[in-house]
Amino acid sequence: MRPSRTSYPLSWRLMDALEAVAAAVWPRSFSAAVPWLMLLPAVVLVGLLVLGLWDMADGSFRTLDTATFLPSDDYSLTNYHRAFTEKLFFTVASRSLIGSLIVTAVTLIFAFPYSYVMVRTRSAALRKFLLIALFLPFFIGQVVRAYGWLIILGSQGMVNEALGLVGVAPIRLLYNYPAVLFGLVQYMLPFAVLMLAPALTAIPEEMEAAAGSLGANWVRTFIHVVLPLAKPGFIGAGLVVMTLSLTDFAIPAILGGGSQDFIANAIYDQFFRTSDQGMGATLALLLVAVGSIMVGVVFALFGAGTLAMGRSK
Amino acid sequence: MKGDRSKAVTLWTFVIAALVMLSAPTLVVLGASFTAGNMITFPPEGLSLKWYAAIAGATDLRDAFLRSVIVATICTAISIPTGTLAGIALAKYRVRFVAGVQVYLLLPFTIPLIGSGIGLMLIFGKWGLLGQLWPVGVACAVINLPFMIWAVTASAASLDPDLELAAANCGAPPLSTFLAVTIPAVTPGIITGALLMFILALNEFLVSLLLVDARIVTLPVQIYNSIRSIITPDLAAISVVFIAVAAIAIALLDWLVGLDIFLKSK
């Protein structure tokens, strides 16, 4: 005798009900729209950012009324004019831009050997050790790491105490430009290594062996084989490091001690110190524009590198 | 091969320098948290756990930590379904205007954090949501969403479309196929992404700084505010909480999906 329907496991009946609901809500004829339905929540979530940008654009055209301390009702380009002419903003912008270029170069120089050794080593234990050493700071967050540097580099910190033992007077290691750049390199290293590693994995080791057997020494093998093949990784890593360090807030704030402000710190000050929302919104929008143009140019020239999401081509 | 020795020496010089740079702050914070003195000095004035006792009694630090955990939980809960669906959609289907969709979904990544944070602060302010914790969680989900999508698409690449067809061929309706074939195939990606989202939200500083007020500071903001005044060892002790959480997350990641997943090429 055929068992009655009720003897089916509960999970079967549950799934059947769910399928029925799904089929009723979303008939097969809609199936072409399924991917869009799946993308919808993400699109809505990111939409919050677009709304925010819109609000900032609106605010950027309003100047601060110094009598009432409220944004003006009428629109003008005054804030943009100020952003391009005032010396303070120029100083901050060039400091951040030059800083991010230096940080990118130094970070890539350190990240390449690290990911190369990590990818090529035969020892699984060494690989795991290198990965853990990379993920630990990555997962700890900027504030705690900057705090660590304060302890190490402070005027009564480790380095100065050690120098004191050999009779060297304390040096000011903190609250200057190199300290900020150093902190940024340390912050960016895990990002750069993690973006480079997949590109290096993709290079067959035989290629290097082939170059070696044809008489190239390791330097030439690196320059002519490994580095060109790793280009997508370098693009992705360089791009991420550059935009993140250009726009960073915590490291310049903590290790720069207020004297080494980057653009993000200037924007924050406009909102929370000067209370000039319009000016702050203008600077933030300009920063968004610079960041997007940088990303856009690199994508257009080299493709998205390792940053592409979706179907592998 | 010629010059193997010089190659190893050069590479290892950089690797060791990088290792020192990466680990120094963590090790020093760990060491400083066990000091017996009232100041952080070197060499430390003996060992003690008194700063851990001090933070256990400090309600402001404990509350700030709890708030950070709540924010991270909300962020993870939002981003798991959102990022998984979007990631599968991008990896599996030929979406029209896919380039446009990709650029749009990369916005949280290309828009600098300060820009995203201020934008969200303005609209949350307009909607009267500031001063609560859940909008901070939503904000963290928004700004870190690309990480979740990347993690899922990376593992969806290994999903063979024939498997789904086979399931359908055996009579499985679409939802069952999705739950029994598609989702298990991308589970490593979901786990990686979820862990990343949790950790990133737990550590999120700038967007928290912009969205919280004095009553609901999260732990990174609390530490930042305290650093400005004076460096005392209780901050080192509370920072060790972050180090411990990071270590647990790494252990989980390694156990569940293996850290090597980050070395795979697409």
HADDOCK unambig.tbl for C-alpha pairs under 7 A between the chains (distance, minus, plus):
assign (segid A and resid 19 and name CA) (segid B and resid 175 and name CA) 6.06 0.50 0.50
assign (segid A and resid 35 and name CA) (segid B and resid 89 and name CA) 5.00 0.50 0.50
assign (segid A and resid 35 and name CA) (segid B and resid 93 and name CA) 6.58 0.50 0.50
assign (segid A and resid 35 and name CA) (segid B and resid 95 and name CA) 6.81 0.50 0.50
assign (segid A and resid 38 and name CA) (segid B and resid 85 and name CA) 5.02 0.50 0.50
assign (segid A and resid 38 and name CA) (segid B and resid 86 and name CA) 5.61 0.50 0.50
assign (segid A and resid 38 and name CA) (segid B and resid 89 and name CA) 6.09 0.50 0.50
assign (segid A and resid 39 and name CA) (segid B and resid 85 and name CA) 6.42 0.50 0.50
assign (segid A and resid 39 and name CA) (segid B and resid 86 and name CA) 4.54 0.50 0.50
assign (segid A and resid 39 and name CA) (segid B and resid 89 and name CA) 6.57 0.50 0.50
assign (segid A and resid 41 and name CA) (segid B and resid 82 and name CA) 5.50 0.50 0.50
assign (segid A and resid 42 and name CA) (segid B and resid 82 and name CA) 5.41 0.50 0.50
assign (segid A and resid 42 and name CA) (segid B and resid 83 and name CA) 6.60 0.50 0.50
assign (segid A and resid 42 and name CA) (segid B and resid 86 and name CA) 6.34 0.50 0.50
assign (segid A and resid 45 and name CA) (segid B and resid 142 and name CA) 5.89 0.50 0.50
assign (segid A and resid 46 and name CA) (segid B and resid 105 and name CA) 6.71 0.50 0.50
assign (segid A and resid 46 and name CA) (segid B and resid 108 and name CA) 6.94 0.50 0.50
assign (segid A and resid 46 and name CA) (segid B and resid 142 and name CA) 5.98 0.50 0.50
assign (segid A and resid 48 and name CA) (segid B and resid 120 and name CA) 6.99 0.50 0.50
assign (segid A and resid 49 and name CA) (segid B and resid 116 and name CA) 6.15 0.50 0.50
assign (segid A and resid 49 and name CA) (segid B and resid 119 and name CA) 6.47 0.50 0.50
assign (segid A and resid 49 and name CA) (segid B and resid 120 and name CA) 6.46 0.50 0.50
assign (segid A and resid 52 and name CA) (segid B and resid 119 and name CA) 3.70 0.50 0.50
assign (segid A and resid 52 and name CA) (segid B and resid 120 and name CA) 5.32 0.50 0.50
assign (segid A and resid 52 and name CA) (segid B and resid 122 and name CA) 6.45 0.50 0.50
assign (segid A and resid 52 and name CA) (segid B and resid 123 and name CA) 5.75 0.50 0.50
assign (segid A and resid 53 and name CA) (segid B and resid 119 and name CA) 5.51 0.50 0.50
assign (segid A and resid 55 and name CA) (segid B and resid 119 and name CA) 6.81 0.50 0.50
assign (segid A and resid 55 and name CA) (segid B and resid 122 and name CA) 6.87 0.50 0.50
assign (segid A and resid 56 and name CA) (segid B and resid 119 and name CA) 6.22 0.50 0.50
assign (segid A and resid 110 and name CA) (segid B and resid 14 and name CA) 5.94 0.50 0.50
assign (segid A and resid 110 and name CA) (segid B and resid 18 and name CA) 6.42 0.50 0.50
assign (segid A and resid 113 and name CA) (segid B and resid 11 and name CA) 5.40 0.50 0.50
assign (segid A and resid 113 and name CA) (segid B and resid 14 and name CA) 6.35 0.50 0.50
assign (segid A and resid 113 and name CA) (segid B and resid 15 and name CA) 6.32 0.50 0.50
assign (segid A and resid 114 and name CA) (segid B and resid 15 and name CA) 5.13 0.50 0.50
assign (segid A and resid 133 and name CA) (segid B and resid 19 and name CA) 6.90 0.50 0.50
assign (segid A and resid 133 and name CA) (segid B and resid 22 and name CA) 6.93 0.50 0.50
assign (segid A and resid 133 and name CA) (segid B and resid 23 and name CA) 6.75 0.50 0.50
assign (segid A and resid 134 and name CA) (segid B and resid 22 and name CA) 6.98 0.50 0.50
assign (segid A and resid 136 and name CA) (segid B and resid 246 and name CA) 6.09 0.50 0.50
assign (segid A and resid 136 and name CA) (segid B and resid 247 and name CA) 6.51 0.50 0.50
assign (segid A and resid 137 and name CA) (segid B and resid 22 and name CA) 6.42 0.50 0.50
assign (segid A and resid 139 and name CA) (segid B and resid 199 and name CA) 6.24 0.50 0.50
assign (segid A and resid 139 and name CA) (segid B and resid 246 and name CA) 5.18 0.50 0.50
assign (segid A and resid 140 and name CA) (segid B and resid 203 and name CA) 6.84 0.50 0.50
assign (segid A and resid 140 and name CA) (segid B and resid 242 and name CA) 5.75 0.50 0.50
assign (segid A and resid 140 and name CA) (segid B and resid 243 and name CA) 5.80 0.50 0.50
assign (segid A and resid 140 and name CA) (segid B and resid 246 and name CA) 5.88 0.50 0.50
assign (segid A and resid 141 and name CA) (segid B and resid 203 and name CA) 5.10 0.50 0.50
assign (segid A and resid 143 and name CA) (segid B and resid 220 and name CA) 6.30 0.50 0.50
assign (segid A and resid 143 and name CA) (segid B and resid 224 and name CA) 6.42 0.50 0.50
assign (segid A and resid 144 and name CA) (segid B and resid 239 and name CA) 6.01 0.50 0.50
assign (segid A and resid 145 and name CA) (segid B and resid 25 and name CA) 5.57 0.50 0.50
assign (segid A and resid 145 and name CA) (segid B and resid 26 and name CA) 6.81 0.50 0.50
assign (segid A and resid 148 and name CA) (segid B and resid 25 and name CA) 4.11 0.50 0.50
assign (segid A and resid 148 and name CA) (segid B and resid 26 and name CA) 6.53 0.50 0.50
assign (segid A and resid 148 and name CA) (segid B and resid 28 and name CA) 6.13 0.50 0.50
assign (segid A and resid 148 and name CA) (segid B and resid 29 and name CA) 5.47 0.50 0.50
assign (segid A and resid 149 and name CA) (segid B and resid 25 and name CA) 5.69 0.50 0.50
assign (segid A and resid 157 and name CA) (segid B and resid 41 and name CA) 6.91 0.50 0.50
assign (segid A and resid 158 and name CA) (segid B and resid 42 and name CA) 5.84 0.50 0.50
assign (segid A and resid 161 and name CA) (segid B and resid 42 and name CA) 6.61 0.50 0.50
assign (segid A and resid 186 and name CA) (segid B and resid 21 and name CA) 6.25 0.50 0.50
assign (segid A and resid 186 and name CA) (segid B and resid 22 and name CA) 6.18 0.50 0.50
assign (segid A and resid 194 and name CA) (segid B and resid 262 and name CA) 6.75 0.50 0.50
assign (segid A and resid 197 and name CA) (segid B and resid 263 and name CA) 5.37 0.50 0.50
assign (segid A and resid 198 and name CA) (segid B and resid 263 and name CA) 4.97 0.50 0.50
assign (segid A and resid 198 and name CA) (segid B and resid 264 and name CA) 5.23 0.50 0.50
assign (segid A and resid 198 and name CA) (segid B and resid 265 and name CA) 4.18 0.50 0.50
assign (segid A and resid 199 and name CA) (segid B and resid 265 and name CA) 6.16 0.50 0.50
assign (segid A and resid 201 and name CA) (segid B and resid 263 and name CA) 6.57 0.50 0.50
assign (segid A and resid 201 and name CA) (segid B and resid 264 and name CA) 6.41 0.50 0.50
assign (segid A and resid 201 and name CA) (segid B and resid 265 and name CA) 5.81 0.50 0.50
assign (segid A and resid 202 and name CA) (segid B and resid 265 and name CA) 5.49 0.50 0.50
assign (segid A and resid 212 and name CA) (segid B and resid 1 and name CA) 6.45 0.50 0.50
assign (segid A and resid 217 and name CA) (segid B and resid 2 and name CA) 5.97 0.50 0.50
assign (segid A and resid 217 and name CA) (segid B and resid 3 and name CA) 6.70 0.50 0.50
assign (segid A and resid 218 and name CA) (segid B and resid 3 and name CA) 6.83 0.50 0.50
assign (segid A and resid 218 and name CA) (segid B and resid 7 and name CA) 6.64 0.50 0.50
assign (segid A and resid 247 and name CA) (segid B and resid 112 and name CA) 5.91 0.50 0.50
assign (segid A and resid 264 and name CA) (segid B and resid 114 and name CA) 5.97 0.50 0.50
assign (segid A and resid 284 and name CA) (segid B and resid 115 and name CA) 5.33 0.50 0.50
assign (segid A and resid 285 and name CA) (segid B and resid 115 and name CA) 6.99 0.50 0.50
assign (segid A and resid 288 and name CA) (segid B and resid 111 and name CA) 5.45 0.50 0.50
assign (segid A and resid 288 and name CA) (segid B and resid 112 and name CA) 6.12 0.50 0.50
assign (segid A and resid 288 and name CA) (segid B and resid 115 and name CA) 6.54 0.50 0.50
assign (segid A and resid 291 and name CA) (segid B and resid 110 and name CA) 6.52 0.50 0.50
assign (segid A and resid 291 and name CA) (segid B and resid 111 and name CA) 6.85 0.50 0.50
assign (segid A and resid 292 and name CA) (segid B and resid 110 and name CA) 6.00 0.50 0.50
assign (segid A and resid 292 and name CA) (segid B and resid 111 and name CA) 6.96 0.50 0.50
assign (segid A and resid 309 and name CA) (segid B and resid 102 and name CA) 6.87 0.50 0.50
assign (segid A and resid 309 and name CA) (segid B and resid 150 and name CA) 5.94 0.50 0.50
assign (segid A and resid 309 and name CA) (segid B and resid 153 and name CA) 6.42 0.50 0.50
assign (segid A and resid 310 and name CA) (segid B and resid 87 and name CA) 6.96 0.50 0.50
assign (segid A and resid 310 and name CA) (segid B and resid 90 and name CA) 4.64 0.50 0.50
assign (segid A and resid 310 and name CA) (segid B and resid 91 and name CA) 4.33 0.50 0.50
assign (segid A and resid 310 and name CA) (segid B and resid 153 and name CA) 5.64 0.50 0.50
assign (segid A and resid 311 and name CA) (segid B and resid 90 and name CA) 6.59 0.50 0.50
assign (segid A and resid 311 and name CA) (segid B and resid 91 and name CA) 4.65 0.50 0.50
assign (segid A and resid 312 and name CA) (segid B and resid 157 and name CA) 6.99 0.50 0.50
